[in-house]
Amino acid sequence: MSATDELTARIRSHVSMDPRVTEQRMFGGICFLLNGRILVAARRSGTLLVQCGAENAALATAEPGVTHMMMRGKPTPNFVDVEDGLVETDEGLTRWIDLAERYVGSLPPKEK
């Protein structure tokens, strides 16, 4: 099992009981959506993509191993990539998923 597959399985076990969460292939991996909005994703690079809002992202990127997600060569203000070493424990993974859930859960559901 690849590191991405393992991370995907761990995320899935964390969010599987929440009926608001769905999965979609994006960003070279599996993306987990809360009410249609990106929550977290297990990326092909082995990192965890986290949507946490611009303010939380600015704080998070001060930590070693956390960087803004880059899109077309530019940093995205609401998303961070978290290196695998920071999510190797269940506590580490839970920390980042909870951060994403607090932010994304505060947003209105995405219209289809």
DSSP file (Angstrom, degrees, kcal/mol; ACC not computed):
  #  RESIDUE AA STRUCTURE BP1 BP2  ACC     N-H-->O    O-->H-N    N-H-->O    O-->H-N    TCO  KAPPA ALPHA  PHI   PSI    X-CA   Y-CA   Z-CA
    1    1 A M              0   0    0      0, 0.0     2,-0.0     0, 0.0     0, 0.0   0.000 360.0 360.0 360.0 131.7    0.0    0.0    0.0
    2    2 A S     >  -     0   0    0      1,-0.1     4,-2.5     4,-0.0     5,-0.2  -0.269 360.0-109.8 -73.7 164.6    1.4    3.4   -1.0
    3    3 A A  H  > S+     0   0    0      1,-0.2     4,-2.5     2,-0.2     5,-0.2   0.873 121.2  51.4 -61.8 -37.0    1.7    6.2    1.5
    4    4 A T  H  > S+     0   0    0      2,-0.2     4,-2.7     1,-0.2    -1,-0.2   0.918 109.9  48.5 -66.8 -42.9   -1.1    8.1   -0.3
    5    5 A D  H  > S+     0   0    0      2,-0.2     4,-2.3     1,-0.2    -2,-0.2   0.898 112.2  49.4 -62.9 -40.0   -3.4    5.0   -0.1
    6    6 A E  H  X S+     0   0    0     -4,-2.5     4,-2.2     2,-0.2    -2,-0.2   0.925 112.0  47.2 -65.3 -44.6   -2.5    4.6    3.6
    7    7 A L  H  X S+     0   0    0     -4,-2.5     4,-2.6     2,-0.2     5,-0.2   0.909 110.8  52.8 -63.4 -41.6   -3.3    8.3    4.3
    8    8 A T  H  X S+     0   0    0     -4,-2.7     4,-2.9     1,-0.2    -2,-0.2   0.924 109.6  48.6 -58.2 -45.7   -6.5    8.1    2.4
    9    9 A A  H  X S+     0   0    0     -4,-2.3     4,-2.2     1,-0.2    -1,-0.2   0.888 111.5  49.6 -63.5 -39.3   -7.6    5.1    4.5
   10   10 A R  H  X S+     0   0    0     -4,-2.2     4,-1.3     2,-0.2    -2,-0.2   0.905 112.8  46.3 -67.6 -41.2   -6.7    6.8    7.7
   11   11 A I  H >X S+     0   0    0     -4,-2.6     4,-2.1     2,-0.2     3,-0.5   0.946 111.1  53.3 -63.3 -47.3   -8.7   10.0    6.7
   12   12 A R  H 3X S+     0   0    0     -4,-2.9     4,-1.8     1,-0.3    -2,-0.2   0.896 107.2  50.7 -55.9 -43.4  -11.6    7.8    5.5
   13   13 A S  H 3< S+     0   0    0     -4,-2.2    -1,-0.3     1,-0.2     4,-0.2   0.821 111.1  50.4 -66.8 -28.0  -11.8    6.1    8.9
   14   14 A H  H << S+     0   0    0     -4,-1.3    -2,-0.2    -3,-0.5    -1,-0.2   0.865 123.9  25.9 -75.4 -36.8  -11.8    9.4   10.6
   15   15 A V  H >< S+     0   0    0     -4,-2.1     3,-1.9     1,-0.1     6,-0.3   0.439  89.3 102.1-108.5  -1.1  -14.6   11.0    8.6
   16   16 A S  T 3< S+     0   0    0     -4,-1.8    -1,-0.1     1,-0.3    -3,-0.1   0.738  78.7  55.6 -62.6 -24.8  -16.6    8.0    7.5
   17   17 A M  T 3  S+     0   0    0     -4,-0.2    -1,-0.3    -3,-0.2    -2,-0.1   0.536  86.0  92.8 -85.3  -5.0  -19.4    8.4   10.0
   18   18 A D    X   -     0   0    0     -3,-1.9     3,-1.9     1,-0.1    -1,-0.0  -0.796  61.9-159.8 -92.6 110.9  -20.1   12.0    8.9
   19   19 A P  T 3  S+     0   0    0      0, 0.0    -1,-0.1     0, 0.0    -3,-0.0   0.644  88.0  66.1 -66.7 -12.1  -22.9   11.9    6.3
   20   20 A R  T 3  S+     0   0    0     14,-0.1    15,-2.3    15,-0.1    16,-0.5   0.602  85.8  89.6 -81.2 -10.7  -21.9   15.4    5.1
   21   21 A V  E <   +A   34   0A   0     -3,-1.9     2,-0.3    -6,-0.3    13,-0.2  -0.747  50.8 170.2 -96.7 130.9  -18.5   14.1    3.8
   22   22 A T  E     -A   33   0A   0     11,-2.1    11,-3.1    -2,-0.4     2,-0.3  -0.826  25.0-124.6-126.8 169.3  -18.1   12.7    0.3
   23   23 A E  E     +A   32   0A   0     -2,-0.3     2,-0.3     9,-0.2     9,-0.2  -0.892  25.9 170.6-118.4 148.3  -15.0   11.7   -1.7
   24   24 A Q  E     -A   31   0A   0      7,-2.4     7,-3.4    -2,-0.3     2,-0.5  -0.975  37.5-111.5-153.3 141.1  -13.8   12.9   -5.1
   25   25 A R  E     +A   30   0A   0     -2,-0.3     2,-0.3     5,-0.2     5,-0.2  -0.639  58.5 136.7 -75.8 122.0  -10.6   12.4   -7.0
   26   26 A M  E >   +A   29   0A   0      3,-2.1     3,-2.0    -2,-0.5    -2,-0.1  -0.973  50.0  24.6-157.4 160.0   -8.7   15.7   -7.2
   27   27 A F  T 3  S-     0   0    0     -2,-0.3    17,-0.7     1,-0.3     3,-0.1   0.780 128.5 -58.2  53.1  33.4   -5.2   17.2   -6.8
   28   28 A G  T 3  S+     0   0    0      1,-0.3    -1,-0.3    15,-0.2     2,-0.3   0.766 126.7  43.0  71.0  25.1   -3.6   13.8   -7.7
   29   29 A G  E <  S-A   26   0A   0     -3,-2.0    -3,-2.1    14,-0.2     2,-0.5  -0.852 101.9 -51.8-166.5-158.4   -5.3   12.0   -4.9
   30   30 A I  E     -AB  25  42A   0     12,-1.1    12,-2.3    -2,-0.3     2,-0.4  -0.879  45.6-157.9-103.4 128.9   -8.5   11.6   -3.0
   31   31 A C  E     -AB  24  41A   0     -7,-3.4    -7,-2.4    -2,-0.5     2,-0.5  -0.865   6.0-147.0-106.2 136.8  -10.2   14.7   -1.8
   32   32 A F  E     -AB  23  40A   0      8,-3.5     7,-2.9    -2,-0.4     8,-1.2  -0.918  16.8-158.7-105.6 126.4  -12.7   14.6    1.1
   33   33 A L  E     -AB  22  38A   0    -11,-3.1   -11,-2.1    -2,-0.5     2,-0.6  -0.851   9.9-155.0-109.8 138.7  -15.5   17.2    0.8
   34   34 A L  E >  S-AB  21  37A   0      3,-3.2     3,-1.8    -2,-0.4   -13,-0.2  -0.964  86.5 -18.2-111.7 116.7  -17.7   18.5    3.6
   35   35 A N  T 3  S-     0   0    0    -15,-2.3    75,-2.5    -2,-0.6    -1,-0.2   0.850 131.1 -52.1  53.4  36.2  -21.0   19.8    2.3
   36   36 A G  T 3  S+     0   0    0    -16,-0.5     2,-0.4     1,-0.3    -1,-0.3   0.410 117.8 110.2  85.1  -1.9  -19.5   19.9   -1.2
   37   37 A R  E <  S-B   34   0A   0     -3,-1.8    -3,-3.2    70,-0.1    -1,-0.3  -0.844  79.9 -96.2-108.9 144.3  -16.4   22.0   -0.1
   38   38 A I  E     +B   33   0A   0     -2,-0.4    -5,-0.2    -5,-0.2     3,-0.1  -0.346  44.9 167.5 -59.3 128.3  -12.9   20.7    0.1
   39   39 A L  E     -     0   0A   0     -7,-2.9    12,-2.4     1,-0.5     2,-0.3   0.789  62.3 -28.3-101.8 -69.8  -12.0   19.6    3.6
   40   40 A V  E     -BC  32  50A   0     -8,-1.2    -8,-3.5    10,-0.2    -1,-0.5  -0.938  55.8-157.2-143.6 164.5   -8.8   17.6    3.3
   41   41 A A  E     -BC  31  49A   0      8,-1.8     8,-2.9    -2,-0.3     2,-0.8  -0.995  19.9-133.5-146.8 143.0   -7.0   15.6    0.6
   42   42 A A  E     -BC  30  48A   0    -12,-2.3   -12,-1.1    -2,-0.3     6,-0.2  -0.874  38.7-151.4 -91.0 111.8   -4.4   12.9    0.5
   43   43 A R    >   -     0   0    0      4,-2.6     3,-2.6    -2,-0.8   -14,-0.2  -0.516  23.9-115.4 -91.8 155.1   -2.1   14.1   -2.3
   44   44 A R  T 3  S+     0   0    0    -17,-0.7   -40,-0.2     1,-0.3    -1,-0.1   0.786 115.2  63.1 -54.3 -30.7    0.0   12.0   -4.6
   45   45 A S  T 3  S-     0   0    0      2,-0.1    -1,-0.3     1,-0.1     3,-0.1   0.585 119.3-109.5 -73.0  -9.8    3.1   13.6   -3.0
   46   46 A G  S <  S+     0   0    0     -3,-2.6     2,-0.2     1,-0.4    -2,-0.1   0.403  79.9 123.9  94.0  -1.7    2.2   12.1    0.4
   47   47 A T        -     0   0    0     36,-0.1    -4,-2.6    37,-0.1     2,-0.6  -0.485  62.8-120.9 -88.1 162.5    1.2   15.4    1.9
   48   48 A L  E     -CD  42  82A   0     34,-2.4    34,-2.6    -6,-0.2     2,-0.5  -0.919  20.1-147.3-102.1 123.0   -2.2   16.2    3.5
   49   49 A L  E     -CD  41  81A   0     -8,-2.9    -8,-1.8    -2,-0.6     2,-0.4  -0.791  19.7-171.3 -88.7 130.9   -4.0   19.2    1.8
   50   50 A V  E     -CD  40  80A   0     30,-2.8    30,-2.3    -2,-0.5     2,-0.7  -0.987  20.0-150.9-128.8 126.8   -6.0   21.1    4.4
   51   51 A Q  E     + D   0  79A   0    -12,-2.4    53,-0.4    -2,-0.4    28,-0.2  -0.876  37.7 146.3 -93.2 118.0   -8.5   23.9    3.8
   52   52 A C        -     0   0    0     26,-2.6     4,-0.5    -2,-0.7    27,-0.2   0.369  56.2 -99.7-135.7   3.3   -8.3   26.0    6.9
   53   53 A G     >  -     0   0    0     25,-1.4     4,-2.6     3,-0.2     5,-0.2   0.114  40.4 -80.9  87.0 154.4   -8.9   29.6    5.8
   54   54 A A  H  > S+     0   0    0      1,-0.2     4,-2.3     2,-0.2     5,-0.2   0.879 126.2  49.5 -61.5 -42.5   -6.4   32.4    5.2
   55   55 A E  H  > S+     0   0    0      2,-0.2     4,-1.7     1,-0.2    -1,-0.2   0.946 115.5  42.5 -65.3 -48.1   -5.9   33.4    8.9
   56   56 A N  H  > S+     0   0    0     -4,-0.5     4,-2.9     1,-0.2    -1,-0.2   0.874 113.1  54.2 -64.8 -37.0   -5.4   29.8   10.1
   57   57 A A  H  X S+     0   0    0     -4,-2.6     4,-2.4    20,-0.2    -1,-0.2   0.900 105.4  52.8 -64.8 -40.3   -3.1   29.1    7.0
   58   58 A A  H  < S+     0   0    0     -4,-2.3     4,-0.3     1,-0.2    -1,-0.2   0.902 114.1  42.8 -61.9 -40.6   -0.9   32.1    7.9
   59   59 A L  H >< S+     0   0    0     -4,-1.7     3,-1.3     1,-0.2     4,-0.2   0.914 113.4  52.1 -69.2 -43.3   -0.5   30.8   11.4
   60   60 A A  H >< S+     0   0    0     -4,-2.9     3,-2.1     1,-0.3    -2,-0.2   0.858  99.5  62.1 -64.9 -36.5    0.0   27.2   10.3
   61   61 A T  T 3< S+     0   0    0     -4,-2.4    -1,-0.3     1,-0.3     5,-0.2   0.589  88.5  71.9 -71.2  -6.7    2.7   28.0    7.7
   62   62 A A  T <  S+     0   0    0     -3,-1.3    -1,-0.3    -4,-0.3    -2,-0.2   0.664  84.8  86.4 -75.4 -16.1    4.9   29.3   10.6
   63   63 A E  S X  S-     0   0    0     -3,-2.1     3,-1.6    -4,-0.2     2,-0.1  -0.638  93.6-105.9 -84.1 140.1    5.3   25.6   11.6
   64   64 A P  T 3  S+     0   0    0      0, 0.0     3,-0.1     0, 0.0    -1,-0.1  -0.436 106.7  28.2 -61.2 135.8    8.1   23.6   10.0
   65   65 A G  T 3  S+     0   0    0      1,-0.2    18,-2.8    -2,-0.1     2,-0.5   0.471  98.4 101.9  91.6   2.7    6.6   21.2    7.5
   66   66 A V  E <   +E   82   0A   0     -3,-1.6     2,-0.3    16,-0.2    16,-0.2  -0.983  42.7 164.0-123.0 125.2    3.5   23.3    6.6
   67   67 A T  E     -E   81   0A   0     14,-2.1    14,-3.3    -2,-0.5     2,-0.1  -0.925  42.9 -93.3-133.9 158.5    3.4   25.4    3.4
   68   68 A H  E     -E   80   0A   0     -2,-0.3    12,-0.3    12,-0.2     2,-0.2  -0.473  48.5-106.5 -66.0 142.5    0.8   27.1    1.4
   69   69 A M  E     -     0   0A   0     10,-1.6     7,-2.9     7,-0.4     2,-0.5  -0.520  35.5-136.0 -65.4 136.7   -0.6   25.0   -1.4
   70   70 A M  E     -E   75   0A   0      5,-0.2     2,-0.4    -2,-0.2    -1,-0.0  -0.853  22.5-177.1-101.0 133.0    0.7   26.2   -4.7
   71   71 A M  E >  S-E   74   0A   0      3,-3.2     3,-1.3    -2,-0.5    -2,-0.0  -0.972  75.5 -16.2-131.5 116.3   -1.6   26.6   -7.7
   72   72 A R  T 3  S-     0   0    0     -2,-0.4    -1,-0.1     1,-0.3    -2,-0.0   0.869 130.1 -52.7  56.3  38.5   -0.2   27.7  -11.0
   73   73 A G  T 3  S+     0   0    0      1,-0.2    -1,-0.3     0, 0.0    -3,-0.0   0.500 120.2 102.1  81.1   4.3    2.9   28.9   -9.2
   74   74 A K  E <  S- E   0  71A   0     -3,-1.3    -3,-3.2     0, 0.0    -1,-0.2  -0.936  75.5-110.6-122.5 144.3    1.1   31.0   -6.7
   75   75 A P  E     - E   0  70A   0      0, 0.0    -5,-0.2     0, 0.0     5,-0.1  -0.466  26.8-133.4 -70.2 141.5    0.3   30.3   -3.0
   76   76 A T  E >   -     0   0A   0     -7,-2.9     3,-0.8     3,-0.2    -7,-0.4  -0.853   9.8-145.8 -95.4 127.5   -3.4   29.7   -2.2
   77   77 A P  E 3  S+     0   0A   0      0, 0.0   -20,-0.2     0, 0.0   -19,-0.1   0.783  91.9  43.1 -68.0 -28.2   -4.4   31.7    0.8
   78   78 A N  E 3  S+     0   0A   0    -21,-0.1   -26,-2.6   -22,-0.1   -25,-1.4   0.517 105.6  67.9 -96.3  -5.6   -7.0   29.2    2.3
   79   79 A F  E <   -D   51   0A   0     -3,-0.8   -10,-1.6   -28,-0.2     2,-0.3  -0.902  53.6-173.5-123.1 143.7   -5.1   25.9    1.8
   80   80 A V  E     -DE  50  68A   0    -30,-2.3   -30,-2.8    -2,-0.4     2,-0.5  -0.961  19.7-136.4-129.1 152.3   -1.9   24.4    3.3
   81   81 A D  E     -DE  49  67A   0    -14,-3.3   -14,-2.1    -2,-0.3     2,-0.5  -0.929  19.9-157.2-103.0 130.6    0.1   21.3    2.5
   82   82 A V  E     -DE  48  66A   0    -34,-2.6   -34,-2.4    -2,-0.5   -16,-0.2  -0.943  19.2-120.6-113.2 122.4    1.1   19.4    5.6
   83   83 A E    >   -     0   0    0    -18,-2.8     3,-1.8    -2,-0.5     4,-0.4  -0.208  26.1-111.9 -61.5 152.0    4.2   17.0    5.4
   84   84 A D  G >  S+     0   0    0      1,-0.3     3,-1.4     2,-0.2     4,-0.3   0.782 112.2  66.3 -59.0 -30.7    3.6   13.4    6.1
   85   85 A G  G 3  S+     0   0    0      1,-0.3     3,-0.4     2,-0.2    -1,-0.3   0.768  97.8  55.0 -62.8 -24.6    5.7   13.5    9.3
   86   86 A L  G <  S+     0   0    0     -3,-1.8    -1,-0.3     1,-0.2    -2,-0.2   0.568 114.9  38.1 -85.1  -8.9    3.1   15.8   10.9
   87   87 A V  S <  S+     0   0    0     -3,-1.4     6,-0.2    -4,-0.4    -1,-0.2   0.174  81.0 105.3-124.1  16.2    0.3   13.4   10.3
   88   88 A E  S    S+     0   0    0     -3,-0.4     2,-0.3    -4,-0.3    -2,-0.1   0.756  76.5  59.4 -72.5 -22.2    2.0   10.1   10.9
   89   89 A T  S  > S-     0   0    0     -4,-0.2     4,-2.3     1,-0.1     5,-0.2  -0.703  89.9-120.4-100.0 159.0    0.2    9.7   14.3
   90   90 A D  H  > S+     0   0    0     -2,-0.3     4,-2.7     1,-0.2     5,-0.2   0.872 115.5  54.2 -62.6 -36.3   -3.6    9.6   14.8
   91   91 A E  H  > S+     0   0    0      2,-0.2     4,-2.1     1,-0.2    -1,-0.2   0.906 108.4  48.7 -64.5 -41.4   -3.3   12.7   17.0
   92   92 A G  H  > S+     0   0    0      2,-0.2     4,-1.5     1,-0.2    -2,-0.2   0.930 113.8  45.4 -63.8 -45.8   -1.5   14.6   14.3
   93   93 A L  H  X S+     0   0    0     -4,-2.3     4,-2.4    -6,-0.2     5,-0.2   0.927 111.8  52.1 -63.8 -44.9   -4.0   13.7   11.6
   94   94 A T  H  X S+     0   0    0     -4,-2.7     4,-2.8     1,-0.2     5,-0.2   0.887 104.2  58.1 -59.4 -40.2   -6.9   14.5   13.9
   95   95 A R  H  X S+     0   0    0     -4,-2.1     4,-1.8     1,-0.2    -1,-0.2   0.924 111.2  40.6 -55.2 -47.2   -5.5   17.9   14.6
   96   96 A W  H  X S+     0   0    0     -4,-1.5     4,-2.2     2,-0.2    -2,-0.2   0.881 114.7  50.2 -74.8 -38.3   -5.4   18.9   11.0
   97   97 A I  H  X S+     0   0    0     -4,-2.4     4,-2.8     2,-0.2    -2,-0.2   0.921 111.3  50.3 -64.5 -42.1   -8.8   17.4   10.1
   98   98 A D  H  X S+     0   0    0     -4,-2.8     4,-2.4    -5,-0.2    -2,-0.2   0.898 108.8  51.9 -62.4 -40.5  -10.4   19.2   13.0
   99   99 A L  H  X S+     0   0    0     -4,-1.8     4,-1.7    -5,-0.2    -1,-0.2   0.935 112.8  45.4 -60.0 -46.1   -8.9   22.5   11.9
  100  100 A A  H  X S+     0   0    0     -4,-2.2     4,-3.2     1,-0.2     5,-0.4   0.907 111.5  52.5 -63.2 -42.5  -10.3   22.0    8.5
  101  101 A E  H  X S+     0   0    0     -4,-2.8     4,-2.2     1,-0.2    -1,-0.2   0.882 106.5  52.7 -65.2 -38.4  -13.7   20.9    9.8
  102  102 A R  H  X S+     0   0    0     -4,-2.4     4,-0.5    -5,-0.2    -1,-0.2   0.919 117.9  38.0 -61.8 -42.3  -14.0   24.0   12.0
  103  103 A Y  H >< S+     0   0    0     -4,-1.7     3,-1.2   -52,-0.2     4,-0.4   0.976 121.5  40.6 -73.5 -55.7  -13.3   26.3    9.0
  104  104 A V  H >< S+     0   0    0     -4,-3.2     3,-1.4   -53,-0.4    -3,-0.2   0.861 110.8  59.1 -64.7 -35.3  -15.2   24.4    6.3
  105  105 A G  H 3< S+     0   0    0     -4,-2.2    -1,-0.3    -5,-0.4    -2,-0.2   0.722  99.5  58.7 -65.3 -20.3  -18.1   23.7    8.6
  106  106 A S  T << S+     0   0    0     -3,-1.2    -1,-0.3    -4,-0.5    -2,-0.2   0.582  93.4  84.5 -83.1 -10.3  -18.5   27.4    9.2
  107  107 A L  S <  S-     0   0    0     -3,-1.4     3,-0.1    -4,-0.4   -70,-0.1  -0.600  90.1-102.8 -91.0 151.9  -19.1   28.0    5.4
  108  108 A P        -     0   0    0      0, 0.0    -1,-0.1     0, 0.0     3,-0.1  -0.406  51.8 -86.7 -67.2 151.4  -22.5   27.5    3.7
  109  109 A P        -     0   0    0      0, 0.0     2,-0.3     0, 0.0   -73,-0.2  -0.260  49.8-104.2 -55.5 144.8  -22.9   24.3    1.7
  110  110 A K        -     0   0    0    -75,-2.5     2,-0.2   -76,-0.2   -73,-0.1  -0.559  34.2-123.3 -74.5 133.2  -21.6   24.6   -1.8
  111  111 A E              0   0    0     -2,-0.3    -1,-0.1     1,-0.1   -75,-0.0  -0.537 360.0 360.0 -77.4 141.9  -24.4   24.8   -4.3
  112  112 A K              0   0    0     -2,-0.2    -1,-0.1     0, 0.0    -2,-0.0   0.449 360.0 360.0 -87.2 360.0  -24.4   22.2   -7.1
